[in-house]
Amino acid sequence: VDGKDLEAINAAVEEARAASLPERELREAMVMKGTIEQFMAKLQLGIDRKDIAILKASIQECENAGMLERDLKSARAMKETIELLLDKLRLCVGMHDIGAIKAAIDECERAGIPRQDLQEALAERKRTEQMLARLGVAVQLLDLEVLQAAIEECETAGLPERDLREAVLARESMERL
């Protein structure tokens, strides 16, 4: 059997069986069919789990085995979709913008991206929320030293200025007193 075309192999096997060829004559085709079906099952597993690692590995394996492009199409499309979502998530994490991080995590969760791929973003969300909570408490305490430390922590972490606006205004107000 030449090629990795499952449809052609199935058709050839059916044709050979219809012609009453002995099963031993079909052995090579049946082995090839089993191999292709295993490759296809791995691709489907990656698609179903939306697991980027499984998709990358199984696509590479299929390419190395010479599988037809049409058989890889849906796996490639899923891989590209996941990569776009994860790239967006990484960008939001890098911006330290709590609203953008939450929205990107929600989008990934709605798309079914595994939690293992969201760990960095989840940790950044928690860290940022904690910093913003400390900043809010510092504003309420009306203690200039505590407020200054909280503002510096947030600035050092790279939080957007809009998240610090209220605290900076409170600091400026306290400094004038």
ZADO-1210 file (C-alpha; in nm, 4 decimals, padded with zeros to 6 digits):
<atoms>
<atom x="00.0000" y="00.0000" z="00.0000" code="VAL" pos="1"/>
<atom x="00.1440" y="00.3346" z="-00.1016" code="ASP" pos="2"/>
<atom x="00.0514" y="00.6608" z="00.0626" code="GLY" pos="3"/>
<atom x="-00.1108" y="00.7514" z="00.3885" code="LYS" pos="4"/>
<atom x="-00.4622" y="00.8060" z="00.2569" code="ASP" pos="5"/>
<atom x="-00.7007" y="00.6323" z="00.4961" code="LEU" pos="6"/>
<atom x="-00.9965" y="00.6699" z="00.2612" code="GLU" pos="7"/>
<atom x="-00.8014" y="00.5107" z="-00.0254" code="ALA" pos="8"/>
<atom x="-00.6797" y="00.2289" z="00.1989" code="ILE" pos="9"/>
<atom x="-01.0340" y="00.1586" z="00.3220" code="ASN" pos="10"/>
<atom x="-01.1631" y="00.1564" z="-00.0350" code="ALA" pos="11"/>
<atom x="-00.8819" y="-00.0761" z="-00.1465" code="ALA" pos="12"/>
<atom x="-00.9474" y="-00.3165" z="00.1431" code="VAL" pos="13"/>
<atom x="-01.3216" y="-00.3239" z="00.0700" code="GLU" pos="14"/>
<atom x="-01.2522" y="-00.3818" z="-00.2973" code="GLU" pos="15"/>
<atom x="-01.0069" y="-00.6632" z="-00.2165" code="ALA" pos="16"/>
<atom x="-01.2531" y="-00.8264" z="00.0225" code="ARG" pos="17"/>
<atom x="-01.5296" y="-00.7970" z="-00.2365" code="ALA" pos="18"/>
<atom x="-01.2965" y="-00.9747" z="-00.4800" code="ALA" pos="19"/>
<atom x="-01.2471" y="-01.2475" z="-00.2139" code="SER" pos="20"/>
<atom x="-00.8724" y="-01.1914" z="-00.1784" code="LEU" pos="21"/>
<atom x="-00.7264" y="-01.3791" z="00.1183" code="PRO" pos="22"/>
<atom x="-00.6734" y="-01.1728" z="00.4391" code="GLU" pos="23"/>
<atom x="-00.2953" y="-01.2337" z="00.4244" code="ARG" pos="24"/>
<atom x="-00.2929" y="-01.0307" z="00.1008" code="GLU" pos="25"/>
<atom x="-00.4463" y="-00.7384" z="00.2926" code="LEU" pos="26"/>
<atom x="-00.2059" y="-00.7519" z="00.5878" code="ARG" pos="27"/>
<atom x="00.0118" y="-00.4578" z="00.4764" code="GLU" pos="28"/>
<atom x="-00.2923" y="-00.2416" z="00.4094" code="ALA" pos="29"/>
<atom x="-00.4462" y="-00.3340" z="00.7452" code="MET" pos="30"/>
<atom x="-00.1222" y="-00.2485" z="00.9297" code="VAL" pos="31"/>
<atom x="-00.1050" y="00.0867" z="00.7493" code="MET" pos="32"/>
<atom x="-00.4729" y="00.1485" z="00.8281" code="LYS" pos="33"/>
<atom x="-00.4124" y="00.0763" z="01.1978" code="GLY" pos="34"/>
<atom x="-00.1114" y="00.3075" z="01.2053" code="THR" pos="35"/>
<atom x="-00.3022" y="00.5926" z="01.0420" code="ILE" pos="36"/>
<atom x="-00.5971" y="00.5409" z="01.2760" code="GLU" pos="37"/>
<atom x="-00.3601" y="00.5636" z="01.5746" code="GLN" pos="38"/>
<atom x="-00.2213" y="00.8916" z="01.4404" code="PHE" pos="39"/>
<atom x="-00.5732" y="01.0229" z="01.3829" code="MET" pos="40"/>
<atom x="-00.6757" y="00.9200" z="01.7370" code="ALA" pos="41"/>
<atom x="-00.3823" y="01.1174" z="01.8838" code="LYS" pos="42"/>
<atom x="-00.4799" y="01.4214" z="01.6794" code="LEU" pos="43"/>
<atom x="-00.8401" y="01.3899" z="01.7960" code="GLN" pos="44"/>
<atom x="-00.7281" y="01.3567" z="02.1585" code="LEU" pos="45"/>
<atom x="-00.5364" y="01.6849" z="02.1287" code="GLY" pos="46"/>
<atom x="-00.8381" y="01.8521" z="01.9673" code="ILE" pos="47"/>
<atom x="-01.0826" y="01.7190" z="02.2271" code="ASP" pos="48"/>
<atom x="-00.8639" y="01.8189" z="02.5219" code="ARG" pos="49"/>
<atom x="-00.7532" y="02.1434" z="02.3559" code="LYS" pos="50"/>
<atom x="-00.4076" y="02.0467" z="02.4742" code="ASP" pos="51"/>
<atom x="-00.1372" y="02.2404" z="02.2907" code="ILE" pos="52"/>
<atom x="00.1395" y="01.9967" z="02.3879" code="ALA" pos="53"/>
<atom x="-00.0499" y="01.6938" z="02.2558" code="ILE" pos="54"/>
<atom x="-00.1427" y="01.8806" z="01.9375" code="LEU" pos="55"/>
<atom x="00.2133" y="01.9937" z="01.8662" code="LYS" pos="56"/>
<atom x="00.3556" y="01.6462" z="01.9256" code="ALA" pos="57"/>
<atom x="00.0890" y="01.4603" z="01.7295" code="SER" pos="58"/>
<atom x="00.1007" y="01.7030" z="01.4346" code="ILE" pos="59"/>
<atom x="00.4795" y="01.6671" z="01.4210" code="GLN" pos="60"/>
<atom x="00.4491" y="01.2895" z="01.4406" code="GLU" pos="61"/>
<atom x="00.1952" y="01.2864" z="01.1572" code="CYS" pos="62"/>
<atom x="00.4093" y="01.5168" z="00.9424" code="GLU" pos="63"/>
<atom x="00.7103" y="01.2926" z="00.9979" code="ASN" pos="64"/>
<atom x="00.5018" y="00.9914" z="00.8970" code="ALA" pos="65"/>
<atom x="00.3915" y="01.1630" z="00.5758" code="GLY" pos="66"/>
<atom x="00.0237" y="01.1974" z="00.6626" code="MET" pos="67"/>
<atom x="-00.1910" y="01.3911" z="00.4204" code="LEU" pos="68"/>
<atom x="-00.2436" y="01.7613" z="00.4902" code="GLU" pos="69"/>
<atom x="-00.6216" y="01.7256" z="00.4807" code="ARG" pos="70"/>
<atom x="-00.5985" y="01.4826" z="00.7740" code="ASP" pos="71"/>
<atom x="-00.4052" y="01.7430" z="00.9759" code="LEU" pos="72"/>
<atom x="-00.6265" y="02.0394" z="00.8892" code="LYS" pos="73"/>
<atom x="-00.8572" y="02.0407" z="01.1933" code="SER" pos="74"/>
<atom x="-00.5711" y="01.9738" z="01.4349" code="ALA" pos="75"/>
<atom x="-00.3699" y="02.2587" z="01.2841" code="ARG" pos="76"/>
<atom x="-00.6701" y="02.4915" z="01.3092" code="ALA" pos="77"/>
<atom x="-00.7225" y="02.4014" z="01.6763" code="MET" pos="78"/>
<atom x="-00.3500" y="02.4472" z="01.7475" code="LYS" pos="79"/>
<atom x="-00.3547" y="02.7926" z="01.5874" code="GLU" pos="80"/>
<atom x="-00.6665" y="02.8932" z="01.7832" code="THR" pos="81"/>
<atom x="-00.5111" y="02.7813" z="02.1117" code="ILE" pos="82"/>
<atom x="-00.1817" y="02.9538" z="02.0327" code="GLU" pos="83"/>
<atom x="-00.3647" y="03.2804" z="01.9592" code="LEU" pos="84"/>
<atom x="-00.5540" y="03.2616" z="02.2884" code="LEU" pos="85"/>
<atom x="-00.2392" y="03.1780" z="02.4850" code="LEU" pos="86"/>
<atom x="-00.0425" y="03.4559" z="02.3126" code="ASP" pos="87"/>
<atom x="-00.3158" y="03.7020" z="02.4067" code="LYS" pos="88"/>
<atom x="-00.3082" y="03.5719" z="02.7620" code="LEU" pos="89"/>
<atom x="00.0707" y="03.6145" z="02.7850" code="ARG" pos="90"/>
<atom x="00.0406" y="03.9683" z="02.6491" code="LEU" pos="91"/>
<atom x="-00.2185" y="04.0567" z="02.9135" code="CYS" pos="92"/>
<atom x="-00.0045" y="03.9047" z="03.1883" code="VAL" pos="93"/>
<atom x="00.2898" y="04.1128" z="03.0665" code="GLY" pos="94"/>
<atom x="00.0770" y="04.4286" z="03.0856" code="MET" pos="95"/>
<atom x="-00.0174" y="04.3521" z="03.4503" code="HIS" pos="96"/>
<atom x="-00.3650" y="04.4830" z="03.3728" code="ASP" pos="97"/>
<atom x="-00.6071" y="04.3030" z="03.6043" code="ILE" pos="98"/>
<atom x="-00.9086" y="04.3656" z="03.3809" code="GLY" pos="99"/>
<atom x="-00.7329" y="04.2362" z="03.0707" code="ALA" pos="100"/>
<atom x="-00.5929" y="03.9358" z="03.2595" code="ILE" pos="101"/>
<atom x="-00.9378" y="03.8406" z="03.3918" code="LYS" pos="102"/>
<atom x="-01.0955" y="03.8793" z="03.0472" code="ALA" pos="103"/>
<atom x="-00.8234" y="03.6712" z="02.8788" code="ALA" pos="104"/>
<atom x="-00.8495" y="03.3965" z="03.1424" code="ILE" pos="105"/>
<atom x="-01.2284" y="03.3915" z="03.1009" code="ASP" pos="106"/>
<atom x="-01.1910" y="03.3672" z="02.7229" code="GLU" pos="107"/>
<atom x="-00.9473" y="03.0767" z="02.7550" code="CYS" pos="108"/>
<atom x="-01.1710" y="02.8988" z="03.0049" code="GLU" pos="109"/>
<atom x="-01.4769" y="02.9419" z="02.7786" code="ARG" pos="110"/>
<atom x="-01.2713" y="02.7971" z="02.4919" code="ALA" pos="111"/>
<atom x="-01.1869" y="02.4937" z="02.7071" code="GLY" pos="112"/>
<atom x="-00.8137" y="02.5565" z="02.7382" code="ILE" pos="113"/>
<atom x="-00.6769" y="02.3270" z="03.0126" code="PRO" pos="114"/>
<atom x="-00.6033" y="02.4939" z="03.3490" code="ARG" pos="115"/>
<atom x="-00.2436" y="02.3778" z="03.3293" code="GLN" pos="116"/>
<atom x="-00.1919" y="02.6215" z="03.0409" code="ASP" pos="117"/>
<atom x="-00.3415" y="02.9058" z="03.2463" code="LEU" pos="118"/>
<atom x="-00.1272" y="02.8682" z="03.5593" code="GLN" pos="119"/>
<atom x="00.0999" y="03.1668" z="03.4968" code="GLU" pos="120"/>
<atom x="-00.1964" y="03.3946" z="03.4273" code="ALA" pos="121"/>
<atom x="-00.3894" y="03.2663" z="03.7282" code="LEU" pos="122"/>
<atom x="-00.0885" y="03.3319" z="03.9508" code="ALA" pos="123"/>
<atom x="-00.0460" y="03.6827" z="03.8048" code="GLU" pos="124"/>
<atom x="-00.4157" y="03.7549" z="03.8553" code="ARG" pos="125"/>
<atom x="-00.3921" y="03.6530" z="04.2202" code="LYS" pos="126"/>
<atom x="-00.0701" y="03.8501" z="04.2751" code="ARG" pos="127"/>
<atom x="-00.2144" y="04.1605" z="04.1095" code="THR" pos="128"/>
<atom x="-00.5401" y="04.1353" z="04.3016" code="GLU" pos="129"/>
<atom x="-00.3434" y="04.1098" z="04.6264" code="GLN" pos="130"/>
<atom x="-00.1335" y="04.4147" z="04.5392" code="MET" pos="131"/>
<atom x="-00.4431" y="04.6150" z="04.4506" code="LEU" pos="132"/>
<atom x="-00.6101" y="04.5063" z="04.7756" code="ALA" pos="133"/>
<atom x="-00.3046" y="04.6203" z="04.9739" code="ARG" pos="134"/>
<atom x="-00.3122" y="04.9468" z="04.7826" code="LEU" pos="135"/>
<atom x="-00.6799" y="04.9960" z="04.8684" code="GLY" pos="136"/>
<atom x="-00.6147" y="04.9275" z="05.2362" code="VAL" pos="137"/>
<atom x="-00.3194" y="05.1691" z="05.2313" code="ALA" pos="138"/>
<atom x="-00.5448" y="05.4431" z="05.0913" code="VAL" pos="139"/>
<atom x="-00.7995" y="05.3820" z="05.3669" code="GLN" pos="140"/>
<atom x="-00.5384" y="05.3812" z="05.6456" code="LEU" pos="141"/>
<atom x="-00.4333" y="05.7354" z="05.5602" code="LEU" pos="142"/>
<atom x="-00.0744" y="05.6447" z="05.6541" code="ASP" pos="143"/>
<atom x="00.1642" y="05.8130" z="05.4128" code="LEU" pos="144"/>
<atom x="00.4463" y="05.5616" z="05.4695" code="GLU" pos="145"/>
<atom x="00.2235" y="05.2588" z="05.4136" code="VAL" pos="146"/>
<atom x="00.0642" y="05.4237" z="05.1112" code="LEU" pos="147"/>
<atom x="00.4008" y="05.5120" z="04.9585" code="GLN" pos="148"/>
<atom x="00.5237" y="05.1541" z="05.0040" code="ALA" pos="149"/>
<atom x="00.2085" y="05.0136" z="04.8409" code="ALA" pos="150"/>
<atom x="00.2350" y="05.2545" z="04.5478" code="ILE" pos="151"/>
<atom x="00.6026" y="05.1682" z="04.4967" code="GLU" pos="152"/>
<atom x="00.5243" y="04.7962" z="04.5063" code="GLU" pos="153"/>
<atom x="00.2592" y="04.8393" z="04.2371" code="CYS" pos="154"/>
<atom x="00.4811" y="05.0634" z="04.0230" code="GLU" pos="155"/>
<atom x="00.7713" y="04.8192" z="04.0507" code="THR" pos="156"/>
<atom x="00.5401" y="04.5359" z="03.9469" code="ALA" pos="157"/>
<atom x="00.4399" y="04.7371" z="03.6392" code="GLY" pos="158"/>
<atom x="00.0711" y="04.7865" z="03.7151" code="LEU" pos="159"/>
<atom x="-00.0987" y="05.0381" z="03.4847" code="PRO" pos="160"/>
<atom x="-00.1131" y="05.3982" z="03.6054" code="GLU" pos="161"/>
<atom x="-00.4932" y="05.3983" z="03.6054" code="ARG" pos="162"/>
<atom x="-00.4872" y="05.1319" z="03.8795" code="ASP" pos="163"/>
<atom x="-00.2704" y="05.3619" z="04.0911" code="LEU" pos="164"/>
<atom x="-00.4527" y="05.6877" z="04.0205" code="ARG" pos="165"/>
<atom x="-00.6656" y="05.6963" z="04.3375" code="GLU" pos="166"/>
<atom x="-00.3700" y="05.6039" z="04.5588" code="ALA" pos="167"/>
<atom x="-00.1427" y="05.8645" z="04.3983" code="VAL" pos="168"/>
<atom x="-00.4087" y="06.1313" z="04.4461" code="LEU" pos="169"/>
<atom x="-00.4489" y="06.0267" z="04.8109" code="ALA" pos="170"/>
<atom x="-00.0722" y="06.0442" z="04.8586" code="ARG" pos="171"/>
<atom x="-00.0550" y="06.3894" z="04.7029" code="GLU" pos="172"/>
<atom x="-00.3407" y="06.5026" z="04.9257" code="SER" pos="173"/>
<atom x="-00.1641" y="06.3695" z="05.2361" code="MET" pos="174"/>
<atom x="00.1647" y="06.5315" z="05.1369" code="GLU" pos="175"/>
<atom x="-00.0091" y="06.8711" z="05.1180" code="ARG" pos="176"/>
<atom x="-00.1352" y="06.8418" z="05.4745" code="LEU" pos="177"/>
</atoms>
